[in-house]
Amino acid sequence: MAQEHPEIVQERAQAIAAAPSSAERREPLASFIVCTRNRADALEACVRSIERACRSHPTVTSELVVVDNGSSDGTAEWLMRTAATSSLAMTLVTEPRPGLATARNAGMERSCGQILIFVDDDCEVDCRYLQDLERHYATGERFIIRGGRVELGRSLDLPFTIKRSQRRERFTPDIHPGGFILGCNMTMHREIALQVGRFDERLGAGSALKSAEDTDYLVRAFQLGIPIEYVPDMTVLHYHGRNTREAIERLHRDYSLGNGALCLKHILRAPWLLRHFCWSVRSAWRELLGGPRFDPEVSLSHWPIVFMNLLGAAKFVGLAVTRRAHRPEVTQIKQATRSLR
């Protein structure tokens, strides 16, 4: 057994009276993993929606792993109260090191389910989610990463960070991996997590590169020959709260920063990412001549993509140099990966 990380200070919540006894309890089929930071109100709605989905389809045994990534707004106290009364088995994890990738790694390490389900704390799960998930995984295809539809939860929010396609499809390098499957609605078998490994903690919200930890995971999986599939159900509602153009543009720049780092990181093994950067440059010049902008609904420009891609690549070089100078012990990485088993 791998040693527990010292950052994890909260053990698995004990079963409540409404839950089965220890003798009757089974290892869960599905593990919902939710990472949160200072979003107590949104988190409550997210947790309640997962509880409803689990009650709606109890044949899929489930657990909920919540990773508190350094909250200071009462999230920890609310989670303790909820874990003591919820009908759903809950594991509470404290991960003070900032970053969504870091928190997701902590959640994976503490999960027990055969299928891992990543849901963001500002999302709500459709009550039919587990029915859809069970149907897709019933074919026995284990070596796949699968993501579902992401709809706007609030009509006042601008249509960004959503995925509304009604067509089931599999990823190919002709499509940019960013947004093909959204990290707020991503599932995989535990064997996939073992094969692909941990999320890159240089990427993602809360890190220096601000995004793309989920896209990086998809690229690494694709390099290993693992199919990536989008399905038009397994739906979550995204209450992202961005209802001004300024907020969307900031997020757009953050995504482009992470994608620039992603392109440089994989330039040798996934050179097709560079092709997407070249297409962005071409589209930016065409935009100056009256060509279409990046997003038909929000009408974002191609130029921030180009500039932030270049900045992200430069930042990645700086982080790579720093990492080489302070490389963690290989044994620690192996221990963390084994803890997924």
N, C-alpha and C positions, 0 to 999 in steps of 0.2 A: 504493500500500500504506500502511495506517495504521502509525504508529510503534508499536513495542512498548512496553508499559507498563514503567516502571522496576521495578515490584514483581516482575515475572516474571523470575526469575533462573535458571530451569532450562529449557533448550531441549528439544525433542522427543528422547526416548530413541532411541538408534541401534538399527537392526535387529540382531537376534542371528543366530547361525548357522542356527537353525531357521527363521527367517523368510525370505520371498522376497528376492531381490536387489533393489537399487534400480531396476534396469531393469524388473523384473517387477511391482513394487509398484503397486497401483491406489489411487486415492482411495477411502476407505471409504464404504460405504452408510450405516453406522450409527456414531454416536459415543456411547458411554456416558460420562456426565459424573458424577463422584463427588466431592463436596466433603467434606473431613474435618478434624477438629481433635482431637488427643489421643485417638484411638480406634484405636491401632495393631492391637490384637487383633481388633476387629470389622472393621476395614478389610481385614485379611488374608482373612477369610472372605468378605467382599463381593467382593474382587478375584478370588479363586479361583472363586467361583460364576459370575462374568462370563466368566472363561476357559473354564469348562466349557460354558456356554451357547454360546460362540463355536465351540468344538470340535464341539459337537453339531450345529451348522448352519453349516458353513463357507461355504455359498454366499452368505450375507450377510456381505460383507467389513466388518470392524468395527475400531474403535480404542477405547482407553480413555484418557480424560483425567481425571487425578486432581489436584484442587486442594487443596494443603496450606494451610489457613487459619490459620497461625501455631502449629502444633503444637510441643510441647517434650518429647514422650515417645519420641522415636526414630522417629517416623513417616517423616521425611525419609530417614533412613538405610535403613529397610526398603524404601521405595519405590525408592530407587536400586538396591538389590540385586535387587529384583523386576523392574524394567524391563530390567535387563541379562540376565535369564534367561527372561523370559516369552515364550511363543509368540505373544502378542497385542501389537500395536503400542501403545506407551504414550507419552503425553505427560504430563510432570510439570510442574506449575505451582505456584509459591509466591506466595500472596497474603496478605501480613501484615496488611492492614487487616481487622479483625474483622467478621463478619457473613456469614450464609449467602447473602444476595442478592448481596453483593459477590463472594463466591467463585463463585457460579453465573455471574455476568457474566464473570468471568475465564475460566471453563471454556468458555463459549460462544464467546468471542473466539478461543480457541486450538483449537477443534474443527474438523475438516475434513469430517465426514460430512454426507450429505444429510438424514438423520434424526437428531435429537438425542434422547437418552434420559437423563433425570435419575433417578438412583438414589441414595438416601442411604447413608452409610457403615455404618449398622447394619442394612442389609438384605442379603438374599441372593437372587439372581435364579434363577428356575426354569430348568432345563436346556432347556425347550422355549420359552423366552421369544422367541427370534429367529424361530422357526417361526411362533408366533402373530403376532408383529409383522409379518412379511413377508406373511402371509395378509391381515391387515387393511389394509395399505397397498398390496396388489396391485391394488386396485380403481382406483388412479390418483387417488384423492381426496387431494390434497396440502394443501388449506387447511382443516386441522382440527387440534385439539389432542386427543390421545387418551391416556387413562390406563387402567391395568389393576388387577386385584385385588391387594389387600394383605392377607395372612394373618398371624396371629401366628406368630412363629418359635419361641417358647418357651411352653409351656403354663402356666407359673407366672406369666407376665406377664398383667396385666389387659387385657381386650379394649377397647383404646383405640388411636387412630391406625391403624385398620385399615379395610378396605372389602371386605366379603364378599359383596356382592350377586351373585346369579347371573343378573341380567337386564341385557342391553345397553340403554343408554339415553343420551339426549342432554339436555344441560342446558337448563332453562328458568328464568326468573326466579321461578317459584313455589317453587323449591328454593334453599336458601341455598348459595352456591358453596363455602363452607368444607367440605371433606371430600368434595365431589362427585368430584373427582380429587385424589389426594394427591400432594404434591410429591416424595415418595420413589419415585413410579412414574408419571412424566409424559413423554410423547413428543410431538414435533412435527417437521414439515419445517423446514429452514433458512429457507425463505421466510416461514414464520410468525414465526420469531424476528426476522427483519428487519422485518416489518410491525409487530409488537407492540412490539419494542424490548427494552431492558434491564430486568432486575428492579429494582424500587424499593428502593434500599439503605437507606431509612429503616425498612423492614419486614424481618421474618425473624429467625430465631434469631441471637443475638449483636448485635442492634441494640437501640435504645431501645424499639422497639415489639414485639420478641420473636417475632413470628409474622406470618403472612398474606401473605408475599411471593408464594407460589404462588397463593393465592386472588386477590390483586390482579392477577396475570398473567391469570388466567381472566376476570376482570371486564373488563379492558382488551381482551382478545381478543373477548369477546362483544359489546362496544360497536362493534367493527370488523366485526361480522357473521361472525366465524369460529366455526363449530360446535365444541362441546366434547362429547366422547363418552367414556363409560365402557364398557369391555368386561370381561366376567367371566373373562378369561384373562390372558395377558401378566402372569403372577403373580410377585410378590416376597414373601419372608418377612421380616417386620419383627421384629427382636430389640431392641425398644425398652428392655427392662430395667426397666420400671416395674411393680413387683408390690405396691405399697402404695397405699392410698387417698390418702394425703397426696401422693404423687408425681403421681398422676393429677389431683388437685385443683389442684396447682401448674401443671401443663401446661394444664389447662382454663382457668385464669385467664389464662395467657399467650396462649392462642388468642383469648380474649374481648377482651383488650387490643388485639391486632392487628386484630380484626374491627371494633372501635369506630373505630379510625383509618381503616380501609377504608371504613366507612360514610360518614364525614365527607368523605373524599377524593373520593368518587364521588357525593356527594349530589345534585349537579345533573344529571349525565349518567346516573346509575343510581339514581334515587330508590326503586326497588323494594328496595334494601338497607335503607332506613329502615323499610319495611314489616316486614322480618324483625325489626328491633329492637323495633318496636311489638308484634309477636307475642311476643317474649321477655318484655316487660314484662307483657303480659296473662297469659302462662303463669306468671310469677313470682307474681302476685297469686292466681291460681287455686291455686297450690301451697300458699299459706298457708291456703287453705280446704279442703285435703285433695286437691287435684288432683295429677296425675302429675308426677314430677320429670323432669329433662331427658333423662337417659340410662337406658333400661330395664335395661341390664345392670349398669352401675356406679352408677346411682341418684344422679347429680349434680344439684345444685340449679340452678334458673334464676336465682337472685339474683346469684351471682357474674358471670354473663353480663351482667346489666344494669349492675352497678357497674363492671365492668372495661371494658365498652363505652364508658361515659361517660368513664372515666379515659383510655382509648385515644384518644378523640376530642379530649380536652383536650391530651394529649401531642402529638398530631398538629399541633394549632394552634401549639404552642410550637416544634416542629421546622420547620414551614412558615415561621414568622417568622424563625428562625435561618437557614434556607436562603436566604430572600430577601436577607438581609443579606450572605451569603457565597456567592452564586450562582457555580457553576463556569463556565468559559468555554464558550460554545456550541460552538466549534470542537473542543474536547476530546471533547464528547459525540458529535459527528458522526463524529469519527475512530474512536471506540470502536465505534459502530454499524456503520461501513463495514467494520471488521475481521471482522465476521461473514460477509462475502461470500466 
